[in-house]
Amino acid sequence: MSKRKNELKQALPAKKVKKQEEEPDMSSEEEIDMSDADSRLSQDSSADELDESQDELDESENEDQESSSETNGKTEEEVAQSKEKRKEQKQLRQERKLKKAHGQEIQEIKIVWERLRAKTLPAETRKKLVQQAFDLCKDRFKELVLRHDSSRVVQTIFKYADQEKRTFITNALKGSYVELAKSAYGKYLLVKMMHYGNAKVRKQIIDELHGNFRKLIKHREGAYVIEDCFRDYSTAAQRRQILREFYGGEFALVRDAGKDKANLAEIIAEKPDKRPFLLENLNQVITAAVNKGSIGFEIIHAAMLEYVRNINPEGSDRETFVDLITEQFAEFVHTSDGSHVAMLVLALASAKERKKLLRALKPFGDKLATDQYGNLVLTTIFSTVDDTVFVGKSFMPIFEDQILDLIVHKYGRRPLLYLLTGRSPRYFSKDILERFDEVDALKSATSKKDDETRRLELLKQFAPLMYRTVADSASELMKDPLGMQFIGELLEHGCEDENRTAAIDAVVREFSGSVELVKAHPLANPVCSRTLKTLVKQVPEVREQVTELALKNTEEWAAGPGTFVIVALLESLEDPKELKKAVSKHRMAIKASEARGKDLLLEVLQS
């Protein structure tokens, strides 16, 4: 029982960023009482809560004493007496609960709640229980929501209630939302109201919290409420409303101040003399969040993005900001705004600062590459850091261990494809390319090498690994559309390397053999067939080897799935006479076939 006693004596601050929709599920009242006890004691100073907590602590200590006495050789009679004493204490505690204000009513409510919270319950039964619980709580919602046990009751009622009851509860709690946000137990109800409530309920809550966002983001409990509100339950306009409050008191006092402005840059453009004050206020919020360990919050990422977009790249603010976030650089690259901040910081940073940032990311390189947004940060590193040798040493070990997985990963392949094709629109959307344009504008003062030189230097380091992987695992990669696509880009755009020939041989070898006899022949795969057609046109080494295969299997290819490859060969070969003659022998078979490209092939044969 010492573990349970320690839970009562020690605070358990929540470090991890997570949704606060509901409290951890408990199976009994005793477990509910023992959850996060120090937080409860610090948030609710009423004598009732203190007494209840002391009872639990006393019980835990008694259980420890009993366990200890049993091991010290107590008689069975003494153990029985100890258990009886503990039973009496428990009964006394129950009696004390009933004597408190609304004690009897709360016990009745909790009995109904125990039935209502069951996950499997007939709809009609649940509806009746919701009505029963609602009637019991109707006149005392404000009194219940700040208590550790009854707050969970109200949460459950709101979850299963109809719109009329939800509106009643929302109105009943009006004026106490800030208090709820700061409460260790009320915060769960507030988030649940935003989760299950409609847009009108959310607007009512956000509008009432207005003027307190700056204070709440620094509050132990309130910070999680504001984060969930911003991340999951706010419209774009409401998110801007919350962020504006971080700019200063003017925006906290007047809700619509700056409402017509899309971002901080537009506000500064209208009132340039206020720029230092706006940035200082925003910096204070960011610094406080970073120092208290809230840098993983998406609302802080949005604030950082506004800040880094408006600071002077050559001023001391830039250096201070980079220094502030360096140690925790890896903790915010996984969100859209966070990765955007990281990209801009890499562009703004000096060569020395970039090395520190890379060291912070290095232990998480595998996750960085495969993350939806983190891969953009890695690509930015490839396109901004001039010390390409340092970049290679930092990330090559990670790529060597997971290269096969990265090649066929939706996001993990992007940094590798950047090395091969640059910022091709095939792999980077318009929005992402606009981000890179923003990076380019900033790095012009900090990066000395041009992008192509830097890219080719990195490609020479990574190309041997890519070629060896294709040479060793061509068959496996070609079964995956993304893998085959990567092979095409590598053979078309890869630099010269001693491993290149082995990779080409391995790929072409997979196309050998009879299409009918070879199980899952690559030509029958549309992705493989299209890629081979492109390689035939673009890569002479591939064209030469594929021509030999086509001459050995002319009819199968020309009258089957290799029709377009034959066309590509005829159009690309300097002297296609031999192949053209071989294909012409099977003109009748081609006409009779169902090959999709047969008309085009016959047209080429006639030319």
KAFENCOR-V513505 format. One record per residue. SS is DSSP state (a for helix, b for strand, c for the rest). PSI is psi in radians with two decimals (NA if undefined). OMEGA is omega as a letter, one per 40 degrees, with the letter a starting at -180 (NA if undefined). Layout:
# KAFENCOR-V513505
ss->[SS/SS]
psi->[PSI/PSI]
omega->[OMEGA/OMEGA]
This chain:
# KAFENCOR-V513505
ss->[c/a/a/a/a/a/a/a/a/c/c/c/c/c/c/c/c/c/c/c/c/c/c/c/c/c/c/c/a/a/a/a/a/c/c/c/a/a/a/a/a/a/a/c/c/c/a/a/a/a/a/a/a/a/a/a/a/a/a/a/a/a/a/a/a/a/a/a/a/a/a/c/c/c/c/a/a/a/a/a/a/a/a/a/a/a/a/a/a/a/a/a/a/a/a/a/a/a/a/c/c/c/a/a/a/a/a/a/a/a/a/a/a/a/a/a/c/c/c/c/c/c/a/a/a/a/a/a/a/a/a/a/a/a/a/a/a/c/c/c/a/a/a/a/c/c/c/c/c/a/a/a/a/a/a/a/a/a/a/a/c/c/a/a/a/a/a/a/a/a/a/a/c/c/c/c/a/a/a/a/a/a/c/c/c/a/a/a/a/a/a/a/a/a/a/a/c/c/a/a/a/a/a/a/a/a/a/a/a/c/c/c/a/a/a/a/c/c/c/c/c/a/a/a/a/a/a/a/a/a/a/a/a/c/c/a/a/a/a/a/a/a/a/a/a/a/a/c/a/a/a/a/a/c/c/c/c/c/c/c/c/c/c/a/a/a/a/a/a/a/c/a/a/a/a/a/a/a/a/a/a/a/a/a/a/a/a/a/a/a/a/c/c/c/c/c/c/a/a/a/a/a/a/a/a/a/a/a/a/a/c/c/c/c/c/a/a/a/a/a/a/a/a/a/a/c/c/c/a/a/a/c/c/c/c/a/a/a/a/a/a/a/a/a/a/a/a/a/c/c/a/a/a/a/a/a/a/a/a/a/a/a/c/c/a/a/a/a/a/a/c/c/c/a/a/a/a/a/a/a/a/a/a/a/c/c/c/a/a/a/a/a/a/a/a/a/a/a/a/a/a/a/a/a/a/a/a/c/c/c/c/c/c/a/a/a/a/a/a/a/a/c/c/c/c/c/c/c/c/a/a/a/a/a/a/a/a/a/a/a/a/a/a/c/c/c/c/c/c/c/a/a/a/a/a/a/a/a/a/a/a/a/a/a/a/a/a/a/a/a/a/a/a/a/a/a/a/a/c/c/a/a/a/a/a/a/a/a/a/a/a/a/a/c/c/c/c/c/c/a/a/a/a/a/a/a/a/a/a/c/c/c/c/c/c/c/c/c/c/c/c/a/a/a/c/a/a/a/a/a/a/a/a/a/a/a/a/a/c/a/a/a/a/a/a/a/a/a/a/a/a/a/c/a/a/a/a/a/c/c/c/c/a/a/a/a/a/a/a/a/a/a/c/c/c/c/a/a/a/a/a/a/a/a/c/c/a/a/a/a/a/a/c/c/c/c/c/a/a/a/a/a/a/a/a/a/c]
psi->[-0.14/-0.55/-0.75/-0.65/-0.70/-0.60/-0.54/-0.47/-0.33/2.50/2.59/1.29/2.42/2.04/-0.56/2.42/2.11/2.85/2.45/0.67/-0.67/2.77/2.78/2.39/2.31/2.69/-0.09/2.84/-0.65/-0.71/-0.63/-0.75/-0.56/-0.03/2.19/0.91/-0.77/-0.67/-0.71/-0.77/-0.62/-0.49/-0.49/1.92/0.23/2.64/-0.59/-0.84/-0.69/-0.76/-0.77/-0.76/-0.70/-0.67/-0.79/-0.71/-0.74/-0.76/-0.76/-0.74/-0.68/-0.70/-0.66/-0.77/-0.72/-0.81/-0.72/-0.72/-0.61/-0.69/-0.33/0.17/0.56/2.64/2.85/-0.61/-0.73/-0.65/-0.74/-0.73/-0.71/-0.72/-0.68/-0.70/-0.73/-0.64/-0.70/-0.68/-0.69/-0.72/-0.68/-0.71/-0.69/-0.72/-0.68/-0.65/-0.73/-0.46/-0.25/2.97/2.21/0.40/-0.82/-0.76/-0.71/-0.67/-0.69/-0.73/-0.73/-0.53/-0.77/-0.72/-0.69/-0.60/-0.69/-0.60/-0.08/2.39/-0.60/1.98/2.33/2.49/-0.75/-0.69/-0.76/-0.69/-0.73/-0.69/-0.66/-0.77/-0.71/-0.82/-0.68/-0.75/-0.64/-0.54/-0.18/-0.71/0.09/0.55/-0.74/-0.56/-0.46/-0.53/-0.32/-0.05/2.54/-0.62/-0.82/-0.39/-0.65/-0.54/-0.82/-0.64/-0.80/-0.70/-0.83/-0.64/-0.75/-0.04/2.79/3.09/-0.62/-0.78/-0.67/-0.71/-0.70/-0.81/-0.74/-0.78/-0.60/-0.55/-0.02/2.34/-0.13/0.25/-0.66/-0.72/-0.71/-0.73/-0.54/-0.17/2.44/-0.42/-0.61/-0.48/-0.60/-0.68/-0.72/-0.75/-0.64/-0.58/-0.68/-0.59/-0.82/-0.28/2.90/-3.08/-0.59/-0.72/-0.79/-0.74/-0.71/-0.73/-0.83/-0.72/-0.64/-0.55/-0.29/2.42/-0.19/0.00/-0.75/-0.68/-0.72/-0.58/-0.30/-0.07/2.49/-0.79/-0.75/-0.52/-0.68/-0.60/-0.83/-0.68/-0.84/-0.71/-0.85/-0.77/-0.69/-0.40/0.12/2.58/3.00/-0.71/-0.68/-0.62/-0.70/-0.65/-0.77/-0.79/-0.67/-0.55/-0.43/-0.25/-0.34/3.00/-0.56/-0.71/-0.40/-0.61/-0.69/1.91/-0.66/0.10/2.19/0.27/-0.58/0.03/2.32/-0.45/3.13/-0.61/-0.68/-0.62/-0.75/-0.66/-0.60/-0.64/1.27/-0.48/-0.35/-0.01/-0.88/-0.68/-0.71/-0.79/-0.64/-0.74/-0.76/-0.71/-0.64/-0.74/-0.80/-0.81/-0.76/-0.72/-0.75/-0.76/-0.50/0.04/0.37/0.37/-0.25/-0.12/2.36/-0.53/-0.58/-0.60/-0.73/-0.69/-0.72/-0.64/-0.76/-0.69/-0.88/-0.42/-0.30/-0.07/2.82/2.04/-0.43/0.03/3.04/-0.40/-0.67/-0.84/-0.72/-0.73/-0.79/-0.75/-0.65/-0.71/-0.11/-0.87/-0.51/0.43/-0.61/-0.15/-0.07/0.25/0.00/0.00/2.91/-0.95/-0.66/-0.76/-0.61/-0.75/-0.82/-0.71/-0.76/-0.65/-0.73/-0.62/-0.62/-0.48/2.68/2.98/-0.72/-0.74/-0.64/-0.65/-0.67/-0.70/-0.70/-0.66/-0.60/-0.53/-0.46/-0.79/-0.28/0.39/-0.66/-0.75/-0.59/-0.78/-0.63/0.00/2.56/-0.67/-0.49/-0.56/-0.47/-0.57/-0.75/-0.70/-0.64/-0.66/-0.78/-0.49/0.06/-0.61/2.07/-0.52/1.40/-0.48/-0.74/-0.70/-0.80/-0.78/-0.55/-0.67/-0.23/-0.78/-0.63/-0.75/-0.64/-0.65/-0.51/0.37/-0.73/-0.77/-0.67/-0.68/-0.64/0.18/2.40/-0.71/-0.59/-0.45/-0.32/-0.85/-0.63/-0.70/-0.54/-0.72/-0.51/-0.73/0.00/-2.68/1.17/2.35/-0.27/-0.48/-0.21/2.16/2.98/-0.74/-0.72/-0.70/-0.57/-0.63/-0.77/-0.59/-0.69/-0.69/-0.76/-0.67/-0.59/-0.65/-0.14/-0.43/-0.12/-0.37/2.28/-0.64/2.64/2.75/-0.70/-0.71/-0.79/-0.75/-0.78/-0.60/-0.71/-0.68/-0.68/-0.53/-0.68/-0.37/-0.78/-0.72/-0.75/-0.82/-0.77/-0.68/-0.77/-0.71/-0.66/-0.44/0.56/-0.80/-0.79/-0.77/-0.63/-0.25/-0.27/2.23/-0.70/-0.62/-0.76/-0.65/-0.72/-0.73/-0.76/-0.78/-0.67/-0.83/-0.47/-0.67/-0.06/2.65/2.99/2.42/2.65/-0.33/-0.09/-0.78/-0.73/-0.64/-0.77/-0.78/-0.74/-0.67/-0.84/-0.63/-0.57/-0.36/-0.01/2.95/2.90/2.33/-0.60/-0.56/-0.56/2.11/2.31/0.92/2.37/-0.55/-0.47/-0.17/2.06/-0.67/-0.78/-0.72/-0.78/-0.71/-0.72/-0.68/-0.76/-0.74/-0.64/-0.68/-0.60/-0.44/1.89/-0.69/-0.70/-0.75/-0.75/-0.79/-0.64/-0.56/-0.72/-0.74/-0.71/-0.61/-0.51/-0.46/0.77/-0.90/-0.78/-0.70/-0.85/-0.62/0.25/-2.50/-0.08/0.26/-0.85/-0.54/-0.74/-0.74/-0.79/-0.68/-0.81/-0.59/-0.35/-0.48/2.44/-0.65/1.59/0.21/-0.83/-0.82/-0.70/-0.69/-0.73/-0.70/-0.67/-0.50/-0.36/0.49/-0.73/-0.73/-0.63/-0.77/-0.65/-0.21/2.99/0.33/2.37/-0.55/0.32/-0.66/-0.70/-0.70/-0.77/-0.61/-0.71/-0.65/-0.57/-0.34/NA]
omega->[a/i/i/i/i/i/i/a/a/i/i/a/a/a/a/i/i/i/a/a/i/a/i/a/i/a/i/i/a/i/i/a/a/a/i/a/a/i/i/a/a/a/a/a/a/a/a/a/i/i/a/i/i/i/a/i/i/a/i/i/i/i/i/a/a/i/a/a/i/i/i/i/i/i/i/i/a/i/i/i/i/i/i/i/i/i/i/i/i/i/i/i/i/i/i/i/a/a/a/i/a/a/a/a/a/i/i/i/a/i/i/a/a/i/a/a/i/a/i/a/i/a/a/i/i/a/i/i/i/i/a/i/i/i/i/a/a/a/a/a/a/a/a/a/a/i/a/a/a/i/i/i/a/i/a/i/a/a/a/a/i/a/a/a/i/i/i/a/i/i/i/a/a/a/a/a/i/i/i/a/a/a/i/a/i/a/a/i/a/i/i/i/i/a/a/i/i/a/a/i/a/i/a/i/a/i/i/i/a/a/a/a/a/i/a/a/i/a/a/a/a/a/a/i/a/i/i/i/a/a/a/a/a/i/i/i/i/i/i/i/a/a/a/a/i/a/i/a/a/a/i/a/a/a/a/i/a/a/a/a/a/a/a/a/a/i/i/i/i/a/a/a/a/a/a/a/i/a/i/i/i/i/i/i/a/a/i/a/i/a/a/i/a/a/i/a/i/i/i/i/i/i/i/i/i/a/a/i/a/i/i/a/a/a/a/i/i/a/i/a/i/i/a/a/a/a/a/a/a/a/a/a/a/i/a/a/a/i/i/i/a/i/a/i/i/i/a/a/i/a/a/i/i/i/i/i/i/i/i/a/a/a/a/a/a/i/i/a/a/i/a/a/a/a/i/i/i/i/i/i/i/a/a/a/a/a/a/i/i/i/i/i/a/a/a/i/a/i/i/a/a/a/a/i/a/a/a/i/a/a/a/a/a/i/i/i/i/i/a/a/a/a/a/i/i/a/i/a/a/i/a/i/i/i/a/i/i/i/a/a/a/a/a/i/a/i/a/a/i/a/a/i/a/a/a/i/i/a/i/i/a/a/i/i/i/a/a/a/i/i/a/a/a/a/a/a/a/i/a/a/i/i/i/i/i/i/i/a/a/a/a/a/a/a/i/i/a/a/a/a/i/i/i/i/a/a/a/i/a/a/a/i/a/i/a/a/a/a/i/i/a/a/i/i/a/a/i/a/i/a/i/i/i/a/i/a/a/a/a/a/i/a/a/a/a/i/i/i/a/i/i/a/a/a/a/a/a/a/a/a/a/a/a/i/i/i/a/i/a/a/a/a/i/i/a/a/a/a/a/i/a/a/a/i/a/a/a/i/i/i/a/a/i/a/a/a/a/a/i/i/i/i/i/i/a/a/NA]
